[in-house]
Amino acid sequence: MFPVVPDRALLELARTEGGPDTLALLARDQDTRRLLLLRAVLDAAEAADRSVCTAAQKARLRADWALLTEADRAVAPSAWRPPRHRPDPTTAGAGEAATRAGSDGLAPAAGPGGPATPAGPGAPAPPAGTDDATPPWAPAPAAAEAWANPARARVFHPLTGPWARSCLRGLDSGPGPAGEERSRRLRRDLAHFSAIAAVAAAGAGIPFTTRLTARAGILALPSLGALHTARSGDVPVDVSCAGGRLVLRQPDAPDVTVHLESGVGAWSGALAWTPAHALPGLTPTAPPLPFDDLDPYRELPDGPRHGDLRTPFALDDAERKRWLQAWSGTAPVLRSGGARRLAEAGALLRCLVPLETPPDVGAGRGSCSATRREAFGALLSSTPPDPVTFAATLVHELQHAKLAALGDLVTLHRAGPEARYFAPWRADPRPYDGLLQGAYSHLAMADFYQRRALVPGLPDRDWSWTQHARYRAQVQAALPALVGSPDLTVRGRRFVDEMAAAHERMAEHPAPRGHVARAQAYVESARALWTRRHASALPPPNE
């Protein structure tokens, strides 16, 4: 099912590059895995005990899946059809809720007794068809085509990944003292799928009525916006869609009419509605980039991976203007660091999530950023102080996304999780995989700043040489452990050897001698300090 990575693509990626075909291969594979993840949620829900997932919840999932499939198969957003009422499974019987998705030949939803299996009798339409040469749920052949389809846009949106993972954790959990909190979270997770399906149907031009649930007083409609309800807590909201408008009805409050826009966002004159925002495309022909400060699944998970990064937060107008100012100058900066940097951002970046700036970042060019493996295409970042800083952030974080996506397709090494390696960019010992990830992103940063430093007349040319020299010296310190590891696979060895070759080729355009000397002194000081703190407590790296 999953594609084979050609040697040409493997070596391109090892050089921190990637042509259009290589980047498309990574993106399509991640989209395929997202479809499988969504199917896993549906199957896990069907298989779950009724104490974990009730019959009504299962029926609602089937109905939402049918609506999402209908949106995927819709001919055109302008093809308005008569309104169709979707009964609330909390009050309707399972047979009443399990209705056909429309006149497109979909099978009726399954009864509450058994799992939903692809193309099985009484099952909802599966992600991949069995009769067509090109299944309706197969990833589109090009990113632009995929995002033109509202259903695929919702399923492939990066933050759908964390939602699906949260669902699976809740569905796989057993009885325990935290059962009530776990059940509450799972109820919210499963209810969010109804919002995903509703947004897809609205974008496809399918009239419907349904009941959604606001979470803690906020009903988030991904890519459209959020309704702030008059009541706090989990509040039912009746939603009807027709003629490019949504009408949101809640208890004890006036109706809110929301007008859909093309792509991202929807506007309303009601103060209770907050529209979703987007930034202009990086290039004149690129679509707007979702700028998501509303999605409930944008939160960073707990754990050491994200350190002291602050949680995402909703922006005010002043903060959005600062973002737009930095974003507007990012494309030319990326291009100055190599045309491939702009191309990979256009191919892989699918949304931005603003983070609060930690107090220890400081002024100047400081910022914080992260990627999430389960949210391919999302970049989380504090407000960038300037376009150069944000372009560098994009280069750095997209390498993590590329290498993680490649790692899903190719086993590069079989090293264990023991943290024992020196990395000049970290004060703590790193596992082999962490060392590889860091060296890979630093290699791209060295290339980015070297290319900028070679641009005649660049105002910050000297600073670019400084950055290049430091990043290159850091990669040089990590390469011996990477290349010398006995845990590399055959393809992994080709990969790190090509990384080393790319590092060596940078010597054809060396930084000024003073910059190189200072960078090497910095790395040696970091090594000496690390050795005093950790070396005596660690076994040799390759034991």
N, C-alpha and C positions, 0 to 999 in steps of 0.2 A: 504493500500500500504506500509506503513512504519512498521517496525518490532516492536514487543513488547520487552521491555528490561526485561529479567528475573531477579528475585530478586537476584540470585547469581551474575549476572553481575553488578547489581546496587551496591551491597555491596563490590564487588571487586574494583569498581571504587571509592567508598567512601573511601577506604583505600589507594587511589592513586595507585592502582595496575591495573590489567587487564590481564587475560589470553589471549591466541591466539584467542579463539572464541569471547571474549568480544571486543577485539580490532578490529577484522575483522567485527563485527557487526557495530561498529561505522564507519569504513571506507566505508563499503558497503552502509550504509545509506547516507553518504555524497556524494558518487558517484551517487546514485539514485537522490538525490536533484540536483546535477550538471546537469544531463540529463534533469530534469524537467526545470531547469533554462535556458538551451539552447533552449528547446522547447518554453519556454515563450518568448525568444528573437524573434524566428521565427514567432510566432503567433502575437506578438506585432507589428512586422514589417509589416505583411500582413494586420493587422487591422488599421495601421497608415494612416493618411491622406497623400495624395501625396505631400503636401507641406512639410511634415516631412520626409517621406521616398518615394522616387520617384519610378516609375514603373521600371526603369532600375535597381535601387538598390534592389528592391524586386526580380526581375528576377535573379540577380547575387547571392542573398542569396539562392535561390532555387537551382541554379546550383552548388554552393559550398556545399550545404547540400547533393545533390546527389553524388558529388565526395567523400565527407566524408563517406557517407553510403557505397559507393562502396569500399572504403579502408577498412571499417570495415568487409565487406564480402569477401575480397580478400582471396584466398586459401593460398597463400604463397608469400613472398616477391620476390622469384626467378621466379615466373610465369610471365615473361614479355609478354606483349600484344602489338599489333600494336599501334602506337601513335594515340591519339585522340585529335583533336583541340577543345578547348572550346572557343566559340566566346565571344567577349567583349560585354556585354549587353549595354554598352553606345553607341554602334554603330549598334548592331543587334537588331531585333525585339524581343518582348517577346516570341513569338512562336518559334523563331529560337534559343533563349537562353535556352528554356525549353526543353532540350534533355534528353533522357534516360541516366541513369548512366552507362549502359553497358548491358550485356546479362544475368544479374542475375534476371530478372523479376521485377525490380523496376518500379513503375508507373511513367509516365512523370510528370514533375513539373507543378504546377497549373498556370493558367493564372493570370494576375495582379489584377483580380477583387475581389477575396475573400480570407478568411483566409485559411492557410494550416492546415487541420485537420487530425488526425491519420487515415490512411486507407481510407480516403475519396476519391471520384472520382477526378482524376486530381490533387492529392496532392502528394508532395514528400514523400518518405518513412519515416514513423515516427520513433522515437527512439525505440519504442517497437513494435515488430510485432504482428499480430493477428492470424497467422496461425501456428506458430511454438510453441512447448512447451517451448523452451527457446528462448526468443526474441534476435535477434542479438545485440541489444543495451543494454541488461540487464547487470549490473555490473558483471564482471567475478567472479567465486567462490573463487578465490585467487588473492592476489595483484600481484604476479608474472605473472599470466596469463593475468591480465588486462594490465600490462605494456608491455607484449610481443606483444600486438595488437597496431599498430601505431595510429589508429583512437582513440581508447580509451585512449591511453597515452596522446594524445593532449587534449581530452575533459576533462579528469580527472586531467590534470596538474593543480597545485594550481592556477597559475596566469591566467588561463582561467576564473576563477570565477570573479575577478575584471573587466575583459573585459566585461563579460556578464552583470554585474551590471551597468557598464557605458553605455552599449547599452540600457538597459531598462530605465535608467534615461533620455537618449536622446529621446527615442521613446515615453515616457510618458509625455514629457514636452509640454506645450502649447505655444501660441504666447506671445511675450514679447520683451522688449528692448534688451535683450541679445540673440536674435534669431540667428543672424549671427554667433556668436561664438559657440552657441549650435549646429547649423547646421554643422559647420566645424568639431567640435568634433565628431558628430555622423557619418559624412562621413568617418572619420578616423577609428572610431570604427567598422563600418560595413565592411570597406575594410580589416580590420585585420582578419576577418573571412575567407577571401579568402586565406590569408597566412596560417592559421591554417589548412584549407582543403588541400592546396597544400603540406604542410609538411606531413600530414597523408598519402596522396596518394603516395608521394615519398617514404616514409618508407614502404608502402605496395607493392612497385614495380609496380605501375600503371603509364605507360607513359602518359604524357599530355602536352599540351601547354596552357598557360593562361597569363593574364596581371594582375600584382599586382601593388600596389602603395606604394612607399617609403614615409615615414612620416618624414618631416623636414630633408630630405637628407639621411635617414636611412631606409632600408628595413629590418625589423626584421623577420627572419624565425625561429619560436620557436623551440628550441632544436637543431637547425643546426648552426645558426650564424646570422650575419648581414652584409649587403652590404652597403657601404658608397658610395652614388651616386656622380657623377661629378658635378651635379647641386644641389643647395639648394632647400628647399621647398618640396612640394609634387610632386614626380617624378614618371611617369609610368615606369615600368620595365617588359619586356616580359620574361617569364620563360618557359623553356622547360625541360622536364625530360625524360630520357631514359637510360637504362643500368646502373643504379646506379649513374648517373651524372645529375646535374642541369646546364643549361646554362642560365646565366642572361644577358639580353641585355637591355641597357639603351641608351638614346640619348647622342651623343657627347662623347662616351667613349668606350674603347674596351670591348668585351664580357668577362665575368667572368665565368670560368668553376669551379664548386664546386663538389667535390667527396664525396658522402655520406659515413659515417662510421656507424658501428653497434652501436645502442643505441644513445648516445648523441654526437653531433658534426659533422662537415663536414670540409674538408680541401681544400684549394685552394692556388695556387702560387701567386694569385693576391693580391696586397697590399690593395685593396679596400675591401677585405673580412676579417671579424673578426670571428673566429670560436667560437661556444659555448663551454663551459668548463664543466667538471664534476670532482667530487672528488671520490676517490676509495670507494667502498662499506665499510660499517662499519665492516662487517665480510667477510671472504674469499669467501663465497657463495653469498653475497649480490651484486646486480647490482650497477654500478656507480651512484652516487647521483648528479643530475643536480646542477650546481653552476651558477646561473643565474644572470649575470650582464648586460644583453642585452634586456630583454623583456620590451616593453614600458609600460606594466601594473604592473610593480613591484613597482611603486611609492606609498608611503604612503599617505593615504587621509588626508586632513586637518582636524583639530579638536583637542580637548583636550585629546582624547584617547591616542595619540602618543606623546604628550608633545613636548619636544625639540629634538626628534630623527631626525637625518639628513636624507636626501633623499638617496636612493640607488645610487651607482656610479660605473663606469667601473673601473676594477682593472688593475694595471700594473703588470709586471712579478714579481717584488719584493713583492708586496702585495699578489699575489697568492701563492708565496713560504711561506710567513708567515702563510697564511691560511692552506696550506697543512701541515706545521709543527705541528700546533695545532690540526688539524683534525686527523693526523696520530696517535696521542696518546689518542684520545678521547675514543675509544672502551674499552681499559683496565680500564680506569678511571670509565666509566659507569658501567662496570662489578663489580668493587670494591664497588660500591654503591648499589649493588643488581642486580642479573641477569635480573630482570624484567625491569630495566631501559634500558639496552641494547636492550631487546626484544621490548619494546614499541617504541624506536627510530627507529628500523628496520621496524616496522609495520606501523608507522604513518608519518615518515618524508619522504617527496617527493622531496623537493628542498630547497636549501639555497640561500638567496638573501643577498649579502654583503651591509652593510650600512657604510656610512662615520661615523667616530668616533666623537661625539660631543666634543668640547674643554673642557667642564667641567667634563668629565669622569676622566681625569687624568691618571697617569702612574700606574704601578703595575698591579693589577688584575682587573682593571676597563674595562667595555665594556657596550654596550647598545644592546637591542634586543626587538623584538616584534613579535606577531602573528596577523593574520587578519582573522576574522571570515569567510569572503567570500573567503578566499584562504586557505582552509583546506589542511594541509600537508606542508605549506611553513613556514620557519623560517627565519626571517630577523635579521641580527646581524652584529655589527661592528667586525672588525678583533679581534679574541680572543687572549689575550696575552699568554695563555698556555692551555694545554689540560684540566686541572682541571676546569678552568674557563668556558671553552666551554661546558664541560660535565654538569656542573651545569646549564648553560644557557639552554641546551637541556631539562634537567629535568624540569626546571621552566616553559619554554614555552610550552612544550608538555602537561603539566597539563591544561593549558588554552585551548589548542586545544581539549583535552579529555572532559573537562567540558562543553565547548561550544557545542560539538557534542552531548553529553548526553542531554543537554538542548533542543536540537532540537527534541528529542524523548520523554522526560519526563518533565513534569512541576514540578519543585522542590519547587517553591514558587510563591506567587502572590503579592510580595511586590512592592511598587511603586518606581519611580526613584529618590525620594527625597534623597539628600546627607546629612545624619545625624549621621553616625556611625563613631566611633573612630577605626582607623586601625594603629597599631604601625609602619607600613612600609610607611605610607603616612602622609604628613603634613596637608592635607585637609580632610574634612568629606567625607565619602564614602556612596553611596547607598547600599542597602542590597546585591544586586547582585554583586557589586564590592567587598564588604567585603567577600562574599562567594568565589569569584574567587581568591582573594588574599590569604585567609586563606588556600584554597585548594592547591595552588601552594607552599605555605610556609610549609604546612604539608609534602609534598613530599620532599622538600629541607631538612627538619629536619630529615626525614628518610634516605635520601641519605647520608648526612654527618655523621649521627650516624653509619651507616653501614661501611662507610670508616674509621671512628675513631676506630672501633672494629677490623680492619684488623691489625694483628701483624706486627710490623716493618715498618709501613707506615711513610715516612719521614715527612709529614705534619699532623701527627696525632693530635697534640695539636691544630693546627689551625682548623682541622675538628671538634674537640669537641667545640671549640669556636663558629663556625658557627651553629652547631647543637643546642647548648644551646640557641643561640639568636633566631633562627627560631622557636624553640619549645616554647619559652617564648612569642613570638609574636602571635603564634596560640592560646596559652592559653588565651591571653588577648582578642582575638576576639571570642572565642567559646561561652561565655555566651550570647552575642547578637545573634549569629547564632542559637543556640539551643533554646533560649527563644522566638524566633519570633512567633507571632500568624499567620503569613502569610505563614508558611510552609504547603505544602500539605502532605498527608499521606506518600507518597513515599519520599518526601523531608525531612520529619522528620526522616525517617529511614536512609536516606543518611547522614544527619549531626550528628545523634546519632552515626553512625558507624565511622564518622570522629573523633568524641570525643573519642570513644573507641580506635581507632588507636593511637591517641595522648597519651592516658593514658598508653597504653602498652609500649610506649617508656621508661617509668619510670623503666622498668625491667633492663635497662642498662643505669643508670644515668651518665651524664657528671660529671667530677670532680666538687666539691662543689664551687670552686672559679669561674669557668666558669658560673655556674648557677647563682650565686650571681650577677656577673657583667651583665648577660643578663637580669635578673629581674630589676636591677637598671636602665638599659638602657630603658626598656619598661616603667617603672614608670616615668622616666624623660620625655619621649615622651608623656605620657598621661597628665602629669601636664602642659606641654607646650601647647598641643592641647586644653586642657580644658580652659586655660587662653585666647586662641585665639578664640574659637568657641562655647564653651558650653552655654554662655549666650544668643547667638543668635539662638539656636536650640531648638526645642521642644524635650521632652523625646523620645528616639528612637522608642518606641512601641505605641506611641499615634496614 
